[in-house]
Amino acid sequence: MSKITILCIEDEAEIRTLVVEELEDAGFATLQASNGREGLEMMLTKWPDIVICDITMPEMDGHQVLAEIQLNHPELSNVPFIFLTAMSDKDNMITGLQSGAADYLTKPIDFDILMAKITGCVTRIENDRKTGRAF
Amino acid sequence: MLRYEKQSKDAPPWLQAAGRKILRLGYSDHVIGEIIPDVLRVIVETVPLELIPKAAIYLKDKASMKETLAGFYNFHWSQIETLIEPAGNPHSVSDADSKLTRLQVPITAPGHEPLGTLVVYYGTEGEYGHLEALTDLVRDLATVVTHKLHSDDEQPRSARGTIIANGSATENPAMNDNVFELLRTTIDSFPGGICVLLDDLTVAMTNRRIYEILDLPEHMFPPGCNFADILRYYAERGEYGPGDVEKLAQARIRRAKLFVDHAFDRETVSGRVLEVRTTPISGGGCILTYLDVTARKRAERELMHHRDRLEDLVSKRTAEIEQQARKLEHLLDHERRVNEQQRQFVAMASHEFRTPLAIIDGAAQRLMRSKAEITPDFIGDKVDKIRGSVSRMVGLMNSILAVGRLDHGLIDINPEPCAIEELIRSCAANQRDITPSQRFILDLDNLPETIVADRSALHQVFTNLFSNAVKYAPGSPYVFIRGWTDATHVHVSVTDRGVGIDAEDLPKMFQRYFRARTSSGIAGTGIGLNLVQQIVELHKGKISVTSKIDQGTVFTVVLPIGIEQQPNSITPETQVA
């Protein structure tokens, strides 16, 4: 079974490297994008298994990325999409979850919770693979 | 029948050809409304030939269709020629000879042969009113005449003094006396003075009240006296103002003899106001009426005065209310802006503090969670991240505190000679240390060596501008900084090739916490430029911005070379505005 690949879309380099470091430490393959547009392109070309995405970013923000996936790339819409953002207000959270985000986590990041969410996603992905339900 | 004879000389051939049955009549239908509402008044005068009484005063109340006797006063005369002709249908034709229009109405009575036609000649419509009114009049007349012809059995009547009353005439002198008595009573009951003048100004008839109203001794001016004497008496008494009495009197006498239909107000020497009306009688003479309108005029004046005062008061109050509304609007506007600022501040602060906190917290967690061997490099990396974030937060706090201090007028600037070129170079160097890939192209040769300014404040200005030029131009490494001088000021422009600013956002760029649309996704507080502007303004300088989307932005700072009189701080009041 191939390694699970996780894409981290985050404009703050410092945060991105910390998240990537944590993910690699846990044995995942990682991809990095420093803004929404780059992240969207990577999703379309590299097909990551899980996406962790910031909201406030240049070029294209996190909401726009997810909306673009749902609207124009439905084949990617069951890729778990986790928001990881400093936007802690309810409006942003509701918008994100309504658009189909798997979860909405706020900064500062609690790595235990982030990793628990990832583990949950991984379990489902692996089950899907075993039963042939997805790609 | 002097009047008729006078007119008959001038009578056109058709009138003379009409033979024996000629009427003369006049009517009034407007002023009379003041005394007996909606009444049509007709006066018929016959020529001396035959048939129709010499004079008839006749009123027809249109509403009740009752015919009643009328008084003499206050009616408007127009003279119309009429004659009785063989019957025909009502129609109007132009008479070429007379240049008059001729309106014909048959005179009929139920159960009788047509008795003739009443014909009215009239000039222009403007002269005699509307054709419709005229037609009505003639119809009424025709009815009266018919009635007369019928009831009088075609017997010639005495021409003089017969009056048609209540639709029937009488030749009984006692009855006629009665009618005259009735007329006198009517005139006496008029609330003002009435005076009937003949064409030589002889006073033919008056009522009693006129002596009272004109303040005239009755014994001096009994009916039969001449009105000219009254005018002379008045002139002597000073009623017509100062001047030669005889001249004043003659002027009045001349005017009175014109018998023009008119009305005016006159103030007497005793201070009363009289409303005087002159109503000409056909063929000469007139009827004068006098009403004491002193009380009414006074009331009118008072009313006017009150109305004027009320208008003043209302407009004053309105102005006050408008001013208050404007003030409130202004306050509300201010309140809205403050609220909007507050909201923007909370959103900004929450995001801008959380990001470095996330880095600090993330680095600390990584130190704990790392599964690999912890190397000094690993620790060093995390510590750098933590310290970097802490200093980012300190910077954030400082700028928030700085605007807070500015708001409260607590920031002083201490102007002293300041090496501007060196200051700009050092700010650029600092920024390059933070973002080594950036290229600053400096052209500062035309700056003076020093200007009078607060060095640390200007340091903040240029640091902010340079870091913006880098921050909002991802992937464009060049920032152009140019300095030049005019007689009194230095100019420094900072040009980037960055994301640019919407034209709509440009005017708001220096508002506190405002962030342009194009800044979305780029960390920032919306404080920097506001702070920069305030510092520049404390130096009596100016800052401006021009920009094009996707092409870049130019900020230009203009500072006086020497500040003559330096305010130490700005007051909170100037902040609000």
Boltz contact constraints between the chains, C-beta under 6 A:
constraints:
  - contact:
      token1: [A, 12]
      token2: [B, 355]
      max_distance: 6.0
  - contact:
      token1: [A, 14]
      token2: [B, 359]
      max_distance: 6.0
  - contact:
      token1: [A, 14]
      token2: [B, 385]
      max_distance: 6.0
  - contact:
      token1: [A, 15]
      token2: [B, 358]
      max_distance: 6.0
  - contact:
      token1: [A, 15]
      token2: [B, 359]
      max_distance: 6.0
  - contact:
      token1: [A, 18]
      token2: [B, 362]
      max_distance: 6.0
  - contact:
      token1: [A, 18]
      token2: [B, 366]
      max_distance: 6.0
  - contact:
      token1: [A, 25]
      token2: [B, 371]
      max_distance: 6.0
  - contact:
      token1: [A, 56]
      token2: [B, 521]
      max_distance: 6.0
  - contact:
      token1: [A, 57]
      token2: [B, 521]
      max_distance: 6.0
  - contact:
      token1: [A, 58]
      token2: [B, 521]
      max_distance: 6.0
  - contact:
      token1: [A, 58]
      token2: [B, 522]
      max_distance: 6.0
  - contact:
      token1: [A, 61]
      token2: [B, 521]
      max_distance: 6.0
  - contact:
      token1: [A, 86]
      token2: [B, 351]
      max_distance: 6.0
  - contact:
      token1: [A, 86]
      token2: [B, 354]
      max_distance: 6.0
  - contact:
      token1: [A, 86]
      token2: [B, 355]
      max_distance: 6.0
  - contact:
      token1: [A, 107]
      token2: [B, 354]
      max_distance: 6.0
  - contact:
      token1: [A, 107]
      token2: [B, 358]
      max_distance: 6.0
  - contact:
      token1: [A, 108]
      token2: [B, 357]
      max_distance: 6.0
  - contact:
      token1: [A, 108]
      token2: [B, 358]
      max_distance: 6.0
  - contact:
      token1: [A, 108]
      token2: [B, 361]
      max_distance: 6.0
  - contact:
      token1: [A, 109]
      token2: [B, 358]
      max_distance: 6.0
  - contact:
      token1: [A, 109]
      token2: [B, 362]
      max_distance: 6.0
  - contact:
      token1: [A, 111]
      token2: [B, 365]
      max_distance: 6.0
